[in-house]
Structures are given as structure tokens and as C-alpha cells.
């Protein structure tokens, strides 16, 4: 990210807000594999590439790769976007359906509906840090059964100093542009700001002084729900598009605000 930002002519401040925690002792994964091998899973949805890789690593602690992949081959495999697609192709797994961009839960749900009635079908969903509650509710509203497969979750970084520094820098008006690359990032920013008694000050300053850019619809929904204005959402939900389009838009947006305040 730092390199991408600098190549686009801006100065980067990197403030890590998330740490990935593998779920090493994960009975849900092994229960899922038991049901998959027994033929009790109709559809398997892979939401992320990292999660798919972690899932296979967990599975291989108890089962052979060959048996797991053979069981997958007997189901309908759905992927959310390009990263899980690349991972599954590396496994030589046949992908039946791939959700179109912007790869939110809505596209996944519409794709699942297009495969036929969901009533009575058991749909396993590889979670990506937190449950996709909206997707689960939509499936269950059609009498489908969701089998959550949690693989990893998010925690705060061990070292919170860079994040705290960025929170204070936002309040001081140091940043022209802020980039959010996942919905969970804002949750952690607000949690640390709340702990320091700065949540409202951070929100006010972020909306007043910075251009806010979001990687895509899921992150944007969370930003808006928690009171953060979204100024830029790239045409494609990739890091390169986010940085390029946000940096290009920041100057005119800031100039327009300055003009309005005169």
C-alpha cells in the first residue's frame, strides 16, 4: 500500500488496525468436512482466498487433501471474487459459479438464487473474519440452511501506537485522504478511539478534514452506518484502483471544500 500510494504521488502514513488470528482449534471446520464427505452439503461458498487457504491447512491436520477435494468435486462450488478463484484453481477444483463485481453478499445471494430454489439446500459458507449476517438471513428467508465455516477472525494489532498516532493525527487535521480496505478496519479504529475518549472527535474530524475512500460496497456500508461519509469508491474493488482513483479525486474534493468555506 505504501508503495502504491507513493507511486501515485502522495505521502503514506501506514496505521495497521487489524491482526488475523487463525482458529487452530476449530470444531466447526471438522464438522463441515464430515458433512461434506457424507454428501450432506449441496453448495460450498468460498468468500476469500486467505480463508480458503487457511481452511485447507486446517482440514489437512485430520483429512487427506485428496479426500477433501474429491468431496468438493461432488458439490456446487461458488466463489465470491478473484482471490478465492485463484486459490481454487490452484487446487484444480471446478468452480461452478463466480459472483460478479463488486463481490458483496448481495451478488453472492443473487448467484445462489440463480442456481435454483434454495429451500431444503444446505449451503456451507467459508467465513472471512466475521459472519455475513445479511447473506445468512437472505438464504434462510428462502428456507435454505446455512452451515457457517469460520476459519479466522480479526483482533487488534499487538502494537497500537501507530493506530493511536493516526487517530490523533486525524483529529489534528494531518491527513488529506484516508483509505479503508475492509469494513472491519473502521470498527477497530472506533474501538481504540472510544477507549481513549476520542470517538466523537475522530468522527467529526474525519468527516470535516479528510477525503474518505472505501475499497468497495461492503466497507462503504459500514462506514456510512457508523457516521463516516464516503467520498470515493473505486470502479473496481482492488488496491490499485482504490489508491489511483482516491489520490486523483482528493485534490479537487479538498479544493471544493476550501472554496465553500470561504
Secondary structure, DSSP 8 states (H G I E B T S, - for coil): -HHHHHHTT---------EEEE-SS-HHHHHHHHHHHTT--SEEEE--HHHHHHHHHHHTTTS-HHHHHHHHHTSEEEESSHHHHHHHHHTT----EE--TT--HHHHHHHHHHTS--TT-EEEEE-SBS--HHHHHHHHHTT-EEEEE--EEEE--S--HHHHHHHHHHHTT--SEEEE-SHHHHHHHHHHHHHTT-HHHHHHHHHHH-EEEESSHHHHHHHHHTT----EE-SSSSHHHHHHHHHHHHHHHHHHHHHHT-
